[in-house]
């Protein structure tokens, strides 16, 4: 699992309307650690939330307002990887939301 990858999320409780895809945004050092069971990821939505804080990808819109910490075991299959330009937009949106 690496930063920028989009994964299928299979939660224990399927919640209607909740996205089943996640874009990993945590640092690769954290993602590679065997001692950390979670990562930081954004929900990837099916429809455009009409927000400057959502970045369009091939799999939907990654919303910075929906930062999640899913167990890595719930990320079941890699769907692909966001482009460098998309990740730059995600980084800018994260900086805006977190005042970094």
PDB file as gemmi writes it, atoms N, CA and C in Angstrom:
CRYST1    1.000    1.000    1.000  90.00  90.00  90.00 P 1                      
ATOM      1  N   UNK A   1       0.850  -1.174   0.000  1.00  0.00           N  
ATOM      2  CA  UNK A   1       0.000   0.000   0.000  1.00  0.00           C  
ATOM      3  C   UNK A   1       0.895   1.238   0.000  1.00  0.00           C  
ATOM      4  N   UNK A   2       0.567   2.184  -0.888  1.00  0.00           N  
ATOM      5  CA  UNK A   2       1.382   3.385  -1.011  1.00  0.00           C  
ATOM      6  C   UNK A   2       0.492   4.623  -1.103  1.00  0.00           C  
ATOM      7  N   UNK A   3       1.073   5.744  -0.738  1.00  0.00           N  
ATOM      8  CA  UNK A   3       0.376   7.021  -0.841  1.00  0.00           C  
ATOM      9  C   UNK A   3      -0.015   7.255  -2.300  1.00  0.00           C  
ATOM     10  N   UNK A   4      -1.259   7.709  -2.506  1.00  0.00           N  
ATOM     11  CA  UNK A   4      -1.750   7.988  -3.849  1.00  0.00           C  
ATOM     12  C   UNK A   4      -2.527   6.848  -4.480  1.00  0.00           C  
ATOM     13  N   UNK A   5      -2.501   5.681  -3.850  1.00  0.00           N  
ATOM     14  CA  UNK A   5      -3.249   4.550  -4.392  1.00  0.00           C  
ATOM     15  C   UNK A   5      -4.716   4.621  -3.978  1.00  0.00           C  
ATOM     16  N   UNK A   6      -5.578   4.133  -4.851  1.00  0.00           N  
ATOM     17  CA  UNK A   6      -7.004   4.038  -4.565  1.00  0.00           C  
ATOM     18  C   UNK A   6      -7.312   2.570  -4.314  1.00  0.00           C  
ATOM     19  N   UNK A   7      -8.015   2.312  -3.201  1.00  0.00           N  
ATOM     20  CA  UNK A   7      -8.317   0.944  -2.784  1.00  0.00           C  
ATOM     21  C   UNK A   7      -9.811   0.759  -2.580  1.00  0.00           C  
ATOM     22  N   UNK A   8     -10.257  -0.458  -2.808  1.00  0.00           N  
ATOM     23  CA  UNK A   8     -11.625  -0.855  -2.482  1.00  0.00           C  
ATOM     24  C   UNK A   8     -11.697  -1.031  -0.977  1.00  0.00           C  
ATOM     25  N   UNK A   9     -12.729  -0.461  -0.354  1.00  0.00           N  
ATOM     26  CA  UNK A   9     -12.920  -0.566   1.096  1.00  0.00           C  
ATOM     27  C   UNK A   9     -14.087  -1.491   1.363  1.00  0.00           C  
ATOM     28  N   UNK A  10     -13.860  -2.493   2.198  1.00  0.00           N  
ATOM     29  CA  UNK A  10     -14.911  -3.442   2.558  1.00  0.00           C  
ATOM     30  C   UNK A  10     -15.103  -3.408   4.066  1.00  0.00           C  
ATOM     31  N   UNK A  11     -15.935  -2.494   4.518  1.00  0.00           N  
ATOM     32  CA  UNK A  11     -16.190  -2.357   5.945  1.00  0.00           C  
ATOM     33  C   UNK A  11     -17.055  -3.480   6.479  1.00  0.00           C  
ATOM     34  N   UNK A  12     -17.022  -3.649   7.784  1.00  0.00           N  
ATOM     35  CA  UNK A  12     -17.827  -4.684   8.419  1.00  0.00           C  
ATOM     36  C   UNK A  12     -19.313  -4.408   8.246  1.00  0.00           C  
ATOM     37  N   UNK A  13     -19.674  -3.138   8.376  1.00  0.00           N  
ATOM     38  CA  UNK A  13     -21.071  -2.732   8.219  1.00  0.00           C  
ATOM     39  C   UNK A  13     -21.185  -1.887   6.969  1.00  0.00           C  
ATOM     40  N   UNK A  14     -21.820  -2.407   5.954  1.00  0.00           N  
ATOM     41  CA  UNK A  14     -22.033  -1.612   4.751  1.00  0.00           C  
ATOM     42  C   UNK A  14     -23.066  -0.539   5.031  1.00  0.00           C  
ATOM     43  N   UNK A  15     -22.676   0.694   4.906  1.00  0.00           N  
ATOM     44  CA  UNK A  15     -23.597   1.802   5.165  1.00  0.00           C  
ATOM     45  C   UNK A  15     -24.067   2.380   3.843  1.00  0.00           C  
ATOM     46  N   UNK A  16     -25.368   2.420   3.670  1.00  0.00           N  
ATOM     47  CA  UNK A  16     -25.916   2.935   2.427  1.00  0.00           C  
ATOM     48  C   UNK A  16     -25.466   4.379   2.228  1.00  0.00           C  
ATOM     49  N   UNK A  17     -25.000   4.670   1.023  1.00  0.00           N  
ATOM     50  CA  UNK A  17     -24.562   6.021   0.699  1.00  0.00           C  
ATOM     51  C   UNK A  17     -23.108   6.293   1.023  1.00  0.00           C  
ATOM     52  N   UNK A  18     -22.452   5.398   1.748  1.00  0.00           N  
ATOM     53  CA  UNK A  18     -21.037   5.603   2.077  1.00  0.00           C  
ATOM     54  C   UNK A  18     -20.164   5.015   0.977  1.00  0.00           C  
ATOM     55  N   UNK A  19     -19.133   5.736   0.633  1.00  0.00           N  
ATOM     56  CA  UNK A  19     -18.226   5.315  -0.416  1.00  0.00           C  
ATOM     57  C   UNK A  19     -17.532   4.004  -0.072  1.00  0.00           C  
ATOM     58  N   UNK A  20     -17.247   3.228  -1.097  1.00  0.00           N  
ATOM     59  CA  UNK A  20     -16.525   1.965  -0.899  1.00  0.00           C  
ATOM     60  C   UNK A  20     -15.115   2.039  -1.476  1.00  0.00           C  
ATOM     61  N   UNK A  21     -14.645   3.261  -1.749  1.00  0.00           N  
ATOM     62  CA  UNK A  21     -13.286   3.452  -2.256  1.00  0.00           C  
ATOM     63  C   UNK A  21     -12.564   4.471  -1.374  1.00  0.00           C  
ATOM     64  N   UNK A  22     -11.245   4.273  -1.233  1.00  0.00           N  
ATOM     65  CA  UNK A  22     -10.427   5.181  -0.431  1.00  0.00           C  
ATOM     66  C   UNK A  22      -9.153   5.530  -1.200  1.00  0.00           C  
ATOM     67  N   UNK A  23      -8.738   6.788  -1.073  1.00  0.00           N  
ATOM     68  CA  UNK A  23      -7.470   7.268  -1.615  1.00  0.00           C  
ATOM     69  C   UNK A  23      -6.505   7.422  -0.451  1.00  0.00           C  
ATOM     70  N   UNK A  24      -5.429   6.676  -0.451  1.00  0.00           N  
ATOM     71  CA  UNK A  24      -4.456   6.684   0.646  1.00  0.00           C  
ATOM     72  C   UNK A  24      -3.663   7.988   0.599  1.00  0.00           C  
ATOM     73  N   UNK A  25      -3.620   8.705   1.735  1.00  0.00           N  
ATOM     74  CA  UNK A  25      -2.884   9.973   1.813  1.00  0.00           C  
ATOM     75  C   UNK A  25      -1.802   9.965   2.886  1.00  0.00           C  
ATOM     76  N   UNK A  26      -1.722   8.910   3.685  1.00  0.00           N  
ATOM     77  CA  UNK A  26      -0.678   8.857   4.710  1.00  0.00           C  
ATOM     78  C   UNK A  26       0.680   8.589   4.065  1.00  0.00           C  
ATOM     79  N   UNK A  27       1.721   8.961   4.787  1.00  0.00           N  
ATOM     80  CA  UNK A  27       3.098   8.814   4.300  1.00  0.00           C  
ATOM     81  C   UNK A  27       3.451   7.340   4.141  1.00  0.00           C  
ATOM     82  N   UNK A  28       4.250   7.046   3.137  1.00  0.00           N  
ATOM     83  CA  UNK A  28       4.638   5.665   2.871  1.00  0.00           C  
ATOM     84  C   UNK A  28       5.370   5.026   4.048  1.00  0.00           C  
ATOM     85  N   UNK A  29       6.110   5.808   4.822  1.00  0.00           N  
ATOM     86  CA  UNK A  29       6.785   5.273   6.006  1.00  0.00           C  
ATOM     87  C   UNK A  29       5.759   4.654   6.958  1.00  0.00           C  
ATOM     88  N   UNK A  30       4.639   5.324   7.152  1.00  0.00           N  
ATOM     89  CA  UNK A  30       3.557   4.803   7.988  1.00  0.00           C  
ATOM     90  C   UNK A  30       2.879   3.615   7.306  1.00  0.00           C  
ATOM     91  N   UNK A  31       2.624   3.741   6.013  1.00  0.00           N  
ATOM     92  CA  UNK A  31       1.921   2.682   5.274  1.00  0.00           C  
ATOM     93  C   UNK A  31       2.703   1.371   5.248  1.00  0.00           C  
ATOM     94  N   UNK A  32       4.024   1.442   5.295  1.00  0.00           N  
ATOM     95  CA  UNK A  32       4.869   0.256   5.214  1.00  0.00           C  
ATOM     96  C   UNK A  32       5.136  -0.395   6.571  1.00  0.00           C  
ATOM     97  N   UNK A  33       4.782   0.286   7.650  1.00  0.00           N  
ATOM     98  CA  UNK A  33       5.072  -0.228   8.982  1.00  0.00           C  
ATOM     99  C   UNK A  33       4.159  -1.403   9.343  1.00  0.00           C  
ATOM    100  N   UNK A  34       4.761  -2.484   9.787  1.00  0.00           N  
ATOM    101  CA  UNK A  34       3.997  -3.645  10.242  1.00  0.00           C  
ATOM    102  C   UNK A  34       3.346  -3.395  11.594  1.00  0.00           C  
ATOM    103  N   UNK A  35       3.762  -2.342  12.286  1.00  0.00           N  
ATOM    104  CA  UNK A  35       3.270  -2.055  13.627  1.00  0.00           C  
ATOM    105  C   UNK A  35       2.081  -1.097  13.631  1.00  0.00           C  
ATOM    106  N   UNK A  36       1.708  -0.600  12.451  1.00  0.00           N  
ATOM    107  CA  UNK A  36       0.587   0.324  12.350  1.00  0.00           C  
ATOM    108  C   UNK A  36      -0.502  -0.351  11.521  1.00  0.00           C  
ATOM    109  N   UNK A  37      -1.658  -0.558  12.125  1.00  0.00           N  
ATOM    110  CA  UNK A  37      -2.724  -1.327  11.468  1.00  0.00           C  
ATOM    111  C   UNK A  37      -3.646  -0.472  10.598  1.00  0.00           C  
ATOM    112  N   UNK A  38      -3.469   0.845  10.644  1.00  0.00           N  
ATOM    113  CA  UNK A  38      -4.348   1.733   9.886  1.00  0.00           C  
ATOM    114  C   UNK A  38      -3.528   2.627   8.969  1.00  0.00           C  
ATOM    115  N   UNK A  39      -4.235   3.357   8.128  1.00  0.00           N  
ATOM    116  CA  UNK A  39      -3.611   4.388   7.307  1.00  0.00           C  
ATOM    117  C   UNK A  39      -4.558   5.583   7.310  1.00  0.00           C  
ATOM    118  N   UNK A  40      -4.164   6.669   6.696  1.00  0.00           N  
ATOM    119  CA  UNK A  40      -5.069   7.799   6.507  1.00  0.00           C  
ATOM    120  C   UNK A  40      -5.501   7.794   5.056  1.00  0.00           C  
ATOM    121  N   UNK A  41      -6.791   7.967   4.837  1.00  0.00           N  
ATOM    122  CA  UNK A  41      -7.328   7.884   3.480  1.00  0.00           C  
ATOM    123  C   UNK A  41      -8.539   8.802   3.347  1.00  0.00           C  
ATOM    124  N   UNK A  42      -8.794   9.214   2.121  1.00  0.00           N  
ATOM    125  CA  UNK A  42      -9.967  10.032   1.803  1.00  0.00           C  
ATOM    126  C   UNK A  42     -11.037   9.160   1.176  1.00  0.00           C  
ATOM    127  N   UNK A  43     -12.283   9.457   1.491  1.00  0.00           N  
ATOM    128  CA  UNK A  43     -13.386   8.792   0.805  1.00  0.00           C  
ATOM    129  C   UNK A  43     -13.395   9.273  -0.643  1.00  0.00           C  
ATOM    130  N   UNK A  44     -13.623   8.348  -1.561  1.00  0.00           N  
ATOM    131  CA  UNK A  44     -13.759   8.682  -2.977  1.00  0.00           C  
ATOM    132  C   UNK A  44     -15.239   8.520  -3.319  1.00  0.00           C  
ATOM    133  N   UNK A  45     -15.868   9.651  -3.623  1.00  0.00           N  
ATOM    134  CA  UNK A  45     -17.316   9.708  -3.826  1.00  0.00           C  
ATOM    135  C   UNK A  45     -17.707   9.459  -5.273  1.00  0.00           C  
ATOM    136  N   UNK A  46     -18.905   8.923  -5.466  1.00  0.00           N  
ATOM    137  CA  UNK A  46     -19.417   8.659  -6.812  1.00  0.00           C  
ATOM    138  C   UNK A  46     -19.782   9.936  -7.559  1.00  0.00           C  
ATOM    139  N   UNK A  47     -20.291  10.920  -6.834  1.00  0.00           N  
ATOM    140  CA  UNK A  47     -20.745  12.147  -7.498  1.00  0.00           C  
ATOM    141  C   UNK A  47     -19.967  13.359  -6.987  1.00  0.00           C  
ATOM    142  N   UNK A  48     -19.896  14.368  -7.818  1.00  0.00           N  
ATOM    143  CA  UNK A  48     -19.162  15.593  -7.518  1.00  0.00           C  
ATOM    144  C   UNK A  48     -19.838  16.331  -6.358  1.00  0.00           C  
ATOM    145  N   UNK A  49     -19.136  16.534  -5.237  1.00  0.00           N  
ATOM    146  CA  UNK A  49     -19.727  17.242  -4.101  1.00  0.00           C  
ATOM    147  C   UNK A  49     -19.754  18.763  -4.281  1.00  0.00           C  
ATOM    148  N   UNK A  50     -19.308  19.242  -5.447  1.00  0.00           N  
ATOM    149  CA  UNK A  50     -19.302  20.686  -5.727  1.00  0.00           C  
ATOM    150  C   UNK A  50     -18.491  21.449  -4.679  1.00  0.00           C  
ATOM    151  N   UNK A  51     -17.304  20.985  -4.424  1.00  0.00           N  
ATOM    152  CA  UNK A  51     -16.438  21.580  -3.418  1.00  0.00           C  
ATOM    153  C   UNK A  51     -15.028  21.730  -3.965  1.00  0.00           C  
ATOM    154  N   UNK A  52     -14.376  22.831  -3.603  1.00  0.00           N  
ATOM    155  CA  UNK A  52     -12.971  23.012  -3.961  1.00  0.00           C  
ATOM    156  C   UNK A  52     -12.073  22.049  -3.191  1.00  0.00           C  
ATOM    157  N   UNK A  53     -12.653  21.390  -2.197  1.00  0.00           N  
ATOM    158  CA  UNK A  53     -11.893  20.469  -1.353  1.00  0.00           C  
ATOM    159  C   UNK A  53     -12.105  19.016  -1.763  1.00  0.00           C  
ATOM    160  N   UNK A  54     -12.512  18.817  -3.013  1.00  0.00           N  
ATOM    161  CA  UNK A  54     -12.647  17.474  -3.578  1.00  0.00           C  
ATOM    162  C   UNK A  54     -11.904  17.450  -4.905  1.00  0.00           C  
ATOM    163  N   UNK A  55     -11.164  16.388  -5.126  1.00  0.00           N  
ATOM    164  CA  UNK A  55     -10.327  16.261  -6.315  1.00  0.00           C  
ATOM    165  C   UNK A  55     -10.867  15.117  -7.166  1.00  0.00           C  
ATOM    166  N   UNK A  56     -11.115  15.406  -8.448  1.00  0.00           N  
ATOM    167  CA  UNK A  56     -11.628  14.383  -9.343  1.00  0.00           C  
ATOM    168  C   UNK A  56     -10.515  13.407  -9.722  1.00  0.00           C  
ATOM    169  N   UNK A  57     -10.852  12.119  -9.654  1.00  0.00           N  
ATOM    170  CA  UNK A  57      -9.950  11.054 -10.077  1.00  0.00           C  
ATOM    171  C   UNK A  57     -10.721  10.137 -11.023  1.00  0.00           C  
ATOM    172  N   UNK A  58     -10.053   9.158 -11.558  1.00  0.00           N  
ATOM    173  CA  UNK A  58     -10.692   8.171 -12.429  1.00  0.00           C  
ATOM    174  C   UNK A  58     -11.790   7.399 -11.700  1.00  0.00           C  
ATOM    175  N   UNK A  59     -11.710   7.297 -10.359  1.00  0.00           N  
ATOM    176  CA  UNK A  59     -12.628   6.487  -9.558  1.00  0.00           C  
ATOM    177  C   UNK A  59     -13.692   7.309  -8.863  1.00  0.00           C  
ATOM    178  N   UNK A  60     -13.694   8.630  -9.042  1.00  0.00           N  
ATOM    179  CA  UNK A  60     -14.647   9.510  -8.390  1.00  0.00           C  
ATOM    180  C   UNK A  60     -13.926  10.704  -7.787  1.00  0.00           C  
ATOM    181  N   UNK A  61     -14.587  11.374  -6.870  1.00  0.00           N  
ATOM    182  CA  UNK A  61     -14.049  12.591  -6.256  1.00  0.00           C  
ATOM    183  C   UNK A  61     -13.528  12.277  -4.854  1.00  0.00           C  
ATOM    184  N   UNK A  62     -12.236  12.498  -4.646  1.00  0.00           N  
ATOM    185  CA  UNK A  62     -11.611  12.301  -3.335  1.00  0.00           C  
ATOM    186  C   UNK A  62     -11.866  13.551  -2.503  1.00  0.00           C  
ATOM    187  N   UNK A  63     -12.620  13.390  -1.431  1.00  0.00           N  
ATOM    188  CA  UNK A  63     -13.015  14.532  -0.604  1.00  0.00           C  
ATOM    189  C   UNK A  63     -12.102  14.677   0.612  1.00  0.00           C  
ATOM    190  N   UNK A  64     -11.445  15.811   0.687  1.00  0.00           N  
ATOM    191  CA  UNK A  64     -10.566  16.082   1.824  1.00  0.00           C  
ATOM    192  C   UNK A  64     -11.380  16.273   3.104  1.00  0.00           C  
ATOM    193  N   UNK A  65     -12.656  16.616   2.961  1.00  0.00           N  
ATOM    194  CA  UNK A  65     -13.511  16.763   4.142  1.00  0.00           C  
ATOM    195  C   UNK A  65     -13.892  15.425   4.752  1.00  0.00           C  
ATOM    196  N   UNK A  66     -13.602  14.338   4.049  1.00  0.00           N  
ATOM    197  CA  UNK A  66     -13.919  12.998   4.547  1.00  0.00           C  
ATOM    198  C   UNK A  66     -12.632  12.203   4.749  1.00  0.00           C  
ATOM    199  N   UNK A  67     -11.781  12.724   5.620  1.00  0.00           N  
ATOM    200  CA  UNK A  67     -10.534  12.049   5.984  1.00  0.00           C  
ATOM    201  C   UNK A  67     -10.873  10.919   6.949  1.00  0.00           C  
ATOM    202  N   UNK A  68     -10.361   9.747   6.666  1.00  0.00           N  
ATOM    203  CA  UNK A  68     -10.719   8.537   7.393  1.00  0.00           C  
ATOM    204  C   UNK A  68      -9.446   7.820   7.832  1.00  0.00           C  
ATOM    205  N   UNK A  69      -9.586   6.919   8.763  1.00  0.00           N  
ATOM    206  CA  UNK A  69      -8.456   6.107   9.222  1.00  0.00           C  
ATOM    207  C   UNK A  69      -8.853   4.631   9.209  1.00  0.00           C  
ATOM    208  N   UNK A  70      -9.011   4.067   8.016  1.00  0.00           N  
ATOM    209  CA  UNK A  70      -9.489   2.685   7.937  1.00  0.00           C  
ATOM    210  C   UNK A  70      -8.404   1.679   8.311  1.00  0.00           C  
ATOM    211  N   UNK A  71      -8.810   0.557   8.892  1.00  0.00           N  
ATOM    212  CA  UNK A  71      -7.855  -0.536   9.090  1.00  0.00           C  
ATOM    213  C   UNK A  71      -7.359  -0.998   7.715  1.00  0.00           C  
ATOM    214  N   UNK A  72      -6.089  -1.215   7.589  1.00  0.00           N  
ATOM    215  CA  UNK A  72      -5.548  -1.650   6.298  1.00  0.00           C  
ATOM    216  C   UNK A  72      -6.146  -2.979   5.858  1.00  0.00           C  
ATOM    217  N   UNK A  73      -6.545  -3.802   6.799  1.00  0.00           N  
ATOM    218  CA  UNK A  73      -7.151  -5.096   6.452  1.00  0.00           C  
ATOM    219  C   UNK A  73      -8.494  -4.925   5.748  1.00  0.00           C  
ATOM    220  N   UNK A  74      -9.119  -3.757   5.877  1.00  0.00           N  
ATOM    221  CA  UNK A  74     -10.403  -3.494   5.217  1.00  0.00           C  
ATOM    222  C   UNK A  74     -10.220  -2.944   3.799  1.00  0.00           C  
ATOM    223  N   UNK A  75      -8.992  -2.638   3.437  1.00  0.00           N  
ATOM    224  CA  UNK A  75      -8.703  -2.188   2.071  1.00  0.00           C  
ATOM    225  C   UNK A  75      -8.317  -3.442   1.292  1.00  0.00           C  
ATOM    226  N   UNK A  76      -9.254  -3.936   0.510  1.00  0.00           N  
ATOM    227  CA  UNK A  76      -9.149  -5.303   0.006  1.00  0.00           C  
ATOM    228  C   UNK A  76      -8.524  -5.446  -1.377  1.00  0.00           C  
ATOM    229  N   UNK A  77      -8.674  -4.452  -2.236  1.00  0.00           N  
ATOM    230  CA  UNK A  77      -8.058  -4.583  -3.563  1.00  0.00           C  
ATOM    231  C   UNK A  77      -7.667  -3.214  -4.094  1.00  0.00           C  
ATOM    232  N   UNK A  78      -6.495  -3.173  -4.690  1.00  0.00           N  
ATOM    233  CA  UNK A  78      -5.972  -1.934  -5.262  1.00  0.00           C  
ATOM    234  C   UNK A  78      -6.676  -1.683  -6.590  1.00  0.00           C  
ATOM    235  N   UNK A  79      -7.244  -0.489  -6.738  1.00  0.00           N  
ATOM    236  CA  UNK A  79      -7.957  -0.133  -7.957  1.00  0.00           C  
ATOM    237  C   UNK A  79      -7.076   0.630  -8.940  1.00  0.00           C  
ATOM    238  N   UNK A  80      -6.081   1.344  -8.413  1.00  0.00           N  
ATOM    239  CA  UNK A  80      -5.200   2.125  -9.272  1.00  0.00           C  
ATOM    240  C   UNK A  80      -4.484   3.181  -8.467  1.00  0.00           C  
ATOM    241  N   UNK A  81      -3.986   4.189  -9.178  1.00  0.00           N  
ATOM    242  CA  UNK A  81      -3.194   5.234  -8.530  1.00  0.00           C  
ATOM    243  C   UNK A  81      -3.556   6.593  -9.112  1.00  0.00           C  
ATOM    244  N   UNK A  82      -3.704   7.574  -8.235  1.00  0.00           N  
ATOM    245  CA  UNK A  82      -3.963   8.945  -8.660  1.00  0.00           C  
ATOM    246  C   UNK A  82      -2.719   9.498  -9.353  1.00  0.00           C  
ATOM    247  N   UNK A  83      -2.921  10.444 -10.240  1.00  0.00           N  
ATOM    248  CA  UNK A  83      -1.796  11.064 -10.944  1.00  0.00           C  
ATOM    249  C   UNK A  83      -1.063  12.020 -10.011  1.00  0.00           C  
ATOM    250  N   UNK A  84       0.140  12.408 -10.419  1.00  0.00           N  
ATOM    251  CA  UNK A  84       0.923  13.376  -9.636  1.00  0.00           C  
ATOM    252  C   UNK A  84       0.154  14.695  -9.518  1.00  0.00           C  
ATOM    253  N   UNK A  85      -0.497  15.129 -10.592  1.00  0.00           N  
ATOM    254  CA  UNK A  85      -1.279  16.361 -10.557  1.00  0.00           C  
ATOM    255  C   UNK A  85      -2.448  16.267  -9.595  1.00  0.00           C  
ATOM    256  N   UNK A  86      -3.122  15.134  -9.574  1.00  0.00           N  
ATOM    257  CA  UNK A  86      -4.233  14.938  -8.638  1.00  0.00           C  
ATOM    258  C   UNK A  86      -3.734  14.962  -7.193  1.00  0.00           C  
ATOM    259  N   UNK A  87      -2.600  14.331  -6.947  1.00  0.00           N  
ATOM    260  CA  UNK A  87      -2.062  14.323  -5.585  1.00  0.00           C  
ATOM    261  C   UNK A  87      -1.585  15.714  -5.169  1.00  0.00           C  
ATOM    262  N   UNK A  88      -1.087  16.511  -6.104  1.00  0.00           N  
ATOM    263  CA  UNK A  88      -0.750  17.912  -5.785  1.00  0.00           C  
ATOM    264  C   UNK A  88      -2.004  18.660  -5.354  1.00  0.00           C  
ATOM    265  N   UNK A  89      -3.109  18.430  -6.045  1.00  0.00           N  
ATOM    266  CA  UNK A  89      -4.379  19.075  -5.686  1.00  0.00           C  
ATOM    267  C   UNK A  89      -4.870  18.587  -4.321  1.00  0.00           C  
ATOM    268  N   UNK A  90      -4.715  17.293  -4.043  1.00  0.00           N  
ATOM    269  CA  UNK A  90      -5.073  16.748  -2.729  1.00  0.00           C  
ATOM    270  C   UNK A  90      -4.211  17.389  -1.653  1.00  0.00           C  
ATOM    271  N   UNK A  91      -2.899  17.495  -1.895  1.00  0.00           N  
ATOM    272  CA  UNK A  91      -1.995  18.123  -0.926  1.00  0.00           C  
ATOM    273  C   UNK A  91      -2.409  19.562  -0.634  1.00  0.00           C  
ATOM    274  N   UNK A  92      -2.745  20.312  -1.665  1.00  0.00           N  
ATOM    275  CA  UNK A  92      -3.163  21.706  -1.483  1.00  0.00           C  
ATOM    276  C   UNK A  92      -4.459  21.778  -0.673  1.00  0.00           C  
ATOM    277  N   UNK A  93      -5.394  20.896  -0.960  1.00  0.00           N  
ATOM    278  CA  UNK A  93      -6.656  20.885  -0.221  1.00  0.00           C  
ATOM    279  C   UNK A  93      -6.427  20.487   1.237  1.00  0.00           C  
ATOM    280  N   UNK A  94      -5.558  19.516   1.487  1.00  0.00           N  
ATOM    281  CA  UNK A  94      -5.237  19.131   2.873  1.00  0.00           C  
ATOM    282  C   UNK A  94      -4.594  20.291   3.621  1.00  0.00           C  
ATOM    283  N   UNK A  95      -3.687  21.007   2.952  1.00  0.00           N  
ATOM    284  CA  UNK A  95      -3.061  22.168   3.587  1.00  0.00           C  
ATOM    285  C   UNK A  95      -4.099  23.224   3.950  1.00  0.00           C  
ATOM    286  N   UNK A  96      -5.067  23.440   3.079  1.00  0.00           N  
ATOM    287  CA  UNK A  96      -6.106  24.438   3.340  1.00  0.00           C  
ATOM    288  C   UNK A  96      -6.981  24.033   4.520  1.00  0.00           C  
ATOM    289  N   UNK A  97      -7.381  22.773   4.551  1.00  0.00           N  
ATOM    290  CA  UNK A  97      -8.265  22.306   5.622  1.00  0.00           C  
ATOM    291  C   UNK A  97      -7.562  22.265   6.976  1.00  0.00           C  
ATOM    292  N   UNK A  98      -6.294  21.863   6.968  1.00  0.00           N  
ATOM    293  CA  UNK A  98      -5.550  21.689   8.218  1.00  0.00           C  
ATOM    294  C   UNK A  98      -4.671  22.893   8.573  1.00  0.00           C  
ATOM    295  N   UNK A  99      -4.735  23.942   7.755  1.00  0.00           N  
ATOM    296  CA  UNK A  99      -3.914  25.142   7.942  1.00  0.00           C  
ATOM    297  C   UNK A  99      -2.433  24.803   8.086  1.00  0.00           C  
ATOM    298  N   UNK A 100      -1.915  24.036   7.155  1.00  0.00           N  
ATOM    299  CA  UNK A 100      -0.501  23.652   7.183  1.00  0.00           C  
ATOM    300  C   UNK A 100       0.317  24.562   6.300  1.00  0.00           C  
TER     301      UNK A 100                                                      
END                                                                             
